Amino acid sequence: MASEDLPANGHGGPADPKPEPKPALRRRLRAERAAFIASLTALDRAGLEAALAEVLAANLPRGIVAGYHAVGSEIGLGQAVIALHPRVVRDGPLTFHTGPVTATTAVAGLGTIAEPPATAPRGTPDIVLVPLLAIDRCGTRLGQGGGHYDRTLAALRAAGPVLAVGVAWDCQLVDVLPADPWDAPLDALATPSGWHDFTRT
């Protein structure tokens, strides 16, 4: 798969002097992602998710990987090897737990997202696969607005090295996004078409 080096976070092209407000931007991007998914057959979607799993397998370094349970139009991780799964802690960082998240083991978390039970053993990831609404060519991520991954990455990075990898459909990579001081930039992006590194200074 192709690999692409992209500019460091905050060093991209000129910003839009009147950026679209984040709530409106999220609504538009959710609608665009949903329309993209609606255009796919089940076979198309499965093929793209399998391609993503191949990109992850070819590019992720060795380490303990935390994944996520895809919902709605989010891209699924396919056969990617995941050791840890997140639980949402309201107003705090995510916690990560071992064990598979299946129909028989999962519990309903925030917004009915499938999560491991609170009693599952905890772990600390070396690599976090991060879902998103959009990401720009500087590594700026736009999420759902809850701040869960921003708080999580800040806490993990304060404790030691961690690789934050965005995971998305190719259509979710955009030229530039608005960034707030608390937004945690990502280190890399995996899409069905390839791997993108965001070099930092």
Secondary structure, DSSP 8 states (H G I E B T S, - for coil): -EEEEE--TT-SS---SS---HHHHHHHHHHHHHHHHHTS-HHHHHHHHHHHHHHHHHH--SS-EE-----TTS---TT----EEEE--TTS--EEEES---TTT-EE-GGG-EE--TTS-B---SEEEE--SEEETT--EE-SSS-HHHHHHHHHHHHS--EEEEE--GGGEES-----TT----SEEEETTEEEEE---
